[in-house]
Amino acid sequence: MLSLRPCTIVVMTALLLAGRGSAQSLATGEPPAVAARWVALRPAYQVRLESAWPAPPGESETCNNRASETLVGTLKRVGPDRYEGHFARRTRLGFCGTHGPAIERCAAVLHGKGEVTAVGRIVPAEGGPQLSLVWQPVPETTRIRVEGSCAPRFTAALEAMYRTAIHSVDFPVPQETPQRAVLDEYGRVLEIR
C-alpha cells in the first residue's frame, strides 16, 4: 500500500495541474516528466503487417519476382518503453533471374510459414512517440518449401536467409485504434488494434 504524507499529495497535485505529471507517475514511481510520455500507451496491441511490394512489369507466371508476406500477432507491454510478442508469418517469395555463377536464368518460389519473435521500443519522435518494431524468425517453427529450377546451392541460401533474416519497421503509436496505415518506405500495410 502506498503511504503518502499531506505535503506529497500537494506536490503531486500541483504537478498534475501544471501538466508535469500523470496518474501513471503516481502508480509507477517514475519521475513525472518520464511517465507523462507513456500515458497514451496501451497494455497490448493486435498487429497485422501485410506486404505491399510492387509487382515488376513484364514477368511471366512461371518466372517472376513477385512476393507477399503477412505477419499477425499481439504485442504486450513489458516495460515503460518496451513491447514483446510472437507473430505468425506466411510468405511467398518469387525469384527469377541469374544467381551467383549461373549463366542461365532460373525460377524459384519459396513458400514459408512459422513464428517470429517481435520486440517493440517506444522512441520519441516529432509528432509523438514511434514504435520501432524488430522481428526475427523462430527457426524451429519455420517451415519452408522451395519449388523451381534454381541450383540447390541457391535454394539452400534462400532457405537460410528466410530462417535467419531480421526485419524492422517504425510507425507512429496510434492515439486511437483500430488504425490502418501504409508504410511506404517499408512496402507494408499496418493494421493495429
MIKEBA-855361 format. One record per residue (C-alpha): residue number from 1; residue in three letters; chain; x, y, z. Coordinates in steps of 0.05 Angstrom, whole numbers. Each point is the difference from the previous one (the first is absolute). Example, Ala and Ser with C-alpha at 12.3 -4.5 7.8 and 13.67 -1.06 7.14 Angstrom:
2
NODE; seq; type; mol; x; y; z
NODE; 1; ALA; A; 246; -90; 156
NODE; 2; SER; A; 27; 69; -13
END
This chain:
193
NODE; seq; type; mol; x; y; z
NODE; 1; MET; A; 0; 0; 0
NODE; 2; LEU; A; 25; 69; -19
NODE; 3; SER; A; 9; 46; 59
NODE; 4; LEU; A; -2; 74; -15
NODE; 5; ARG; A; 9; 60; 46
NODE; 6; PRO; A; -42; 63; -10
NODE; 7; CYS; A; 58; 39; -30
NODE; 8; THR; A; 13; -56; -51
NODE; 9; ILE; A; -73; 3; -22
NODE; 10; VAL; A; 4; 76; -9
NODE; 11; VAL; A; 63; -5; -42
NODE; 12; MET; A; -29; -56; -44
NODE; 13; THR; A; -65; 38; -9
NODE; 14; ALA; A; 39; 62; -20
NODE; 15; LEU; A; 40; -40; -51
NODE; 16; LEU; A; -63; -31; -29
NODE; 17; LEU; A; -35; 68; -6
NODE; 18; ALA; A; 62; 31; -32
NODE; 19; GLY; A; 1; -56; -52
NODE; 20; ARG; A; 66; -27; 26
NODE; 21; GLY; A; -23; -66; 25
NODE; 22; SER; A; -51; -55; -8
NODE; 23; ALA; A; -39; -50; 40
NODE; 24; GLN; A; 48; -52; -28
NODE; 25; SER; A; 58; 35; 33
NODE; 26; LEU; A; -36; -7; 67
NODE; 27; ALA; A; -9; -74; -11
NODE; 28; THR; A; 68; -17; -29
NODE; 29; GLY; A; 45; 46; 39
NODE; 30; GLU; A; 32; 26; -64
NODE; 31; PRO; A; 20; 72; -3
NODE; 32; PRO; A; -61; 40; -26
NODE; 33; ALA; A; 35; 24; -63
NODE; 34; VAL; A; 17; -72; -20
NODE; 35; ALA; A; -68; -30; 18
NODE; 36; ALA; A; -39; 54; -37
NODE; 37; ARG; A; 29; -23; -67
NODE; 38; TRP; A; -31; -69; 8
NODE; 39; VAL; A; -71; 18; 21
NODE; 40; ALA; A; -32; -17; -68
NODE; 41; LEU; A; 32; -68; -7
NODE; 42; ARG; A; -44; -62; 5
NODE; 43; PRO; A; 18; -64; 37
NODE; 44; ALA; A; -5; -39; -66
NODE; 45; TYR; A; -8; 11; -75
NODE; 46; GLN; A; -25; -50; -52
NODE; 47; VAL; A; 43; 10; -61
NODE; 48; ARG; A; -7; -22; -73
NODE; 49; LEU; A; 56; 17; -49
NODE; 50; GLU; A; -13; -17; -73
NODE; 51; SER; A; 48; 11; -57
NODE; 52; ALA; A; -15; 51; -53
NODE; 53; TRP; A; 59; -16; -44
NODE; 54; PRO; A; -4; 20; -73
NODE; 55; ALA; A; -9; -51; -55
NODE; 56; PRO; A; 55; 10; -52
NODE; 57; PRO; A; -29; 9; -70
NODE; 58; GLY; A; 11; -48; -57
NODE; 59; GLU; A; 10; -63; 40
NODE; 60; SER; A; -32; -67; -16
NODE; 61; GLU; A; -40; -44; 47
NODE; 62; THR; A; 55; -52; -1
NODE; 63; CYS; A; 59; 48; 12
NODE; 64; ASN; A; -13; 61; 43
NODE; 65; ASN; A; 24; 39; 61
NODE; 66; ARG; A; -68; 9; 31
NODE; 67; ALA; A; -6; -8; 75
NODE; 68; SER; A; -49; 6; 57
NODE; 69; GLU; A; 6; -6; 75
NODE; 70; THR; A; -47; 6; 59
NODE; 71; LEU; A; 17; 5; 74
NODE; 72; VAL; A; -55; -3; 53
NODE; 73; GLY; A; 8; 2; 75
NODE; 74; THR; A; -6; 36; 66
NODE; 75; LEU; A; 51; 46; 32
NODE; 76; LYS; A; -4; 4; 76
NODE; 77; ARG; A; 30; 56; 41
NODE; 78; VAL; A; 56; -26; 44
NODE; 79; GLY; A; 31; 66; 22
NODE; 80; PRO; A; -9; 75; -4
NODE; 81; ASP; A; 27; 1; -71
NODE; 82; ARG; A; 1; -73; -22
NODE; 83; TYR; A; -49; -49; -32
NODE; 84; GLU; A; 11; -73; -17
NODE; 85; GLY; A; -39; -53; -37
NODE; 86; HIS; A; -3; -57; -49
NODE; 87; PHE; A; -29; 6; -70
NODE; 88; ALA; A; -21; -52; -50
NODE; 89; ARG; A; 34; 11; -67
NODE; 90; ARG; A; -21; -25; -69
NODE; 91; THR; A; 42; 16; -61
NODE; 92; ARG; A; 5; -12; -75
NODE; 93; LEU; A; 64; 24; -33
NODE; 94; GLY; A; 11; -7; -74
NODE; 95; PHE; A; 68; 5; -33
NODE; 96; CYS; A; 18; 3; -73
NODE; 97; GLY; A; 68; 14; -30
NODE; 98; THR; A; 72; -21; 3
NODE; 99; HIS; A; 30; -12; 68
NODE; 100; GLY; A; 73; -9; 19
NODE; 101; PRO; A; 43; -30; -55
NODE; 102; ALA; A; -60; -26; -40
NODE; 103; ILE; A; -3; 22; -72
NODE; 104; GLU; A; -72; -20; -13
NODE; 105; ARG; A; -58; 29; 35
NODE; 106; CYS; A; -40; -42; 49
NODE; 107; ALA; A; -66; 6; 37
NODE; 108; ALA; A; -16; -17; 73
NODE; 109; VAL; A; -58; 12; 48
NODE; 110; LEU; A; 9; -4; 75
NODE; 111; HIS; A; -62; -15; 41
NODE; 112; GLY; A; 13; 12; 74
NODE; 113; LYS; A; -37; 2; 65
NODE; 114; GLY; A; 17; 0; 73
NODE; 115; GLU; A; 6; 43; 61
NODE; 116; VAL; A; 42; 63; 11
NODE; 117; THR; A; 18; 34; 65
NODE; 118; ALA; A; -14; 74; 1
NODE; 119; VAL; A; 28; 55; 43
NODE; 120; GLY; A; -25; 72; -2
NODE; 121; ARG; A; 32; 60; 31
NODE; 122; ILE; A; -35; 66; 10
NODE; 123; VAL; A; 45; 56; -25
NODE; 124; PRO; A; -13; 75; 1
NODE; 125; ALA; A; -14; 32; -67
NODE; 126; GLU; A; -28; 64; -28
NODE; 127; GLY; A; -75; -3; 3
NODE; 128; GLY; A; -2; -53; 55
NODE; 129; PRO; A; 31; -66; 20
NODE; 130; GLN; A; 20; -52; -51
NODE; 131; LEU; A; 1; -75; 7
NODE; 132; SER; A; 65; -30; -27
NODE; 133; LEU; A; -19; -72; -13
NODE; 134; VAL; A; 53; -54; -14
NODE; 135; TRP; A; -16; -73; -14
NODE; 136; GLN; A; 39; -63; -15
NODE; 137; PRO; A; -20; -71; -17
NODE; 138; VAL; A; -4; -55; 52
NODE; 139; PRO; A; 40; -52; -40
NODE; 140; GLU; A; -32; -62; 32
NODE; 141; THR; A; -70; 23; -21
NODE; 142; THR; A; 19; 21; -70
NODE; 143; ARG; A; -25; -44; -57
NODE; 144; ILE; A; 25; 12; -71
NODE; 145; ARG; A; -15; -31; -67
NODE; 146; VAL; A; 39; 24; -62
NODE; 147; GLU; A; -22; -18; -70
NODE; 148; GLY; A; 34; 16; -65
NODE; 149; SER; A; 60; -10; -45
NODE; 150; CYS; A; 54; 37; 40
NODE; 151; ALA; A; 63; -36; 23
NODE; 152; PRO; A; -2; -34; 68
NODE; 153; ARG; A; 55; 47; 26
NODE; 154; PHE; A; -44; 60; -16
NODE; 155; THR; A; -63; -30; 31
NODE; 156; ALA; A; 39; -20; 63
NODE; 157; ALA; A; 24; 72; 7
NODE; 158; LEU; A; -70; 25; -11
NODE; 159; GLU; A; -26; -46; 55
NODE; 160; ALA; A; 55; 22; 47
NODE; 161; MET; A; -17; 73; -12
NODE; 162; TYR; A; -74; -13; 14
NODE; 163; ARG; A; 17; -36; 65
NODE; 164; THR; A; 47; 54; 27
NODE; 165; ALA; A; -13; 69; -30
NODE; 166; ILE; A; -19; 55; 50
NODE; 167; HIS; A; -51; 52; -24
NODE; 168; SER; A; -26; 65; 28
NODE; 169; VAL; A; -50; 56; -9
NODE; 170; ASP; A; -13; 65; 37
NODE; 171; PHE; A; -69; 32; 5
NODE; 172; PRO; A; -37; 52; 43
NODE; 173; VAL; A; -34; -27; 62
NODE; 174; PRO; A; -74; 9; -15
NODE; 175; GLN; A; -39; 43; 48
NODE; 176; GLU; A; -64; -38; -19
NODE; 177; THR; A; -10; -69; -27
NODE; 178; PRO; A; -16; -35; -45
NODE; 179; GLN; A; 45; 34; -50
NODE; 180; ARG; A; 26; -17; -69
NODE; 181; ALA; A; 62; 32; -29
NODE; 182; VAL; A; 41; -9; -63
NODE; 183; LEU; A; 74; -2; 18
NODE; 184; ASP; A; 27; 20; -69
NODE; 185; GLU; A; 73; -1; 19
NODE; 186; TYR; A; -7; -73; 22
NODE; 187; GLY; A; -48; -25; -53
NODE; 188; ARG; A; -49; -23; 53
NODE; 189; VAL; A; -71; 15; 24
NODE; 190; LEU; A; -11; 3; 75
NODE; 191; GLU; A; -65; -16; 35
NODE; 192; ILE; A; 2; 11; 75
NODE; 193; ARG; A; -54; -10; 53
END
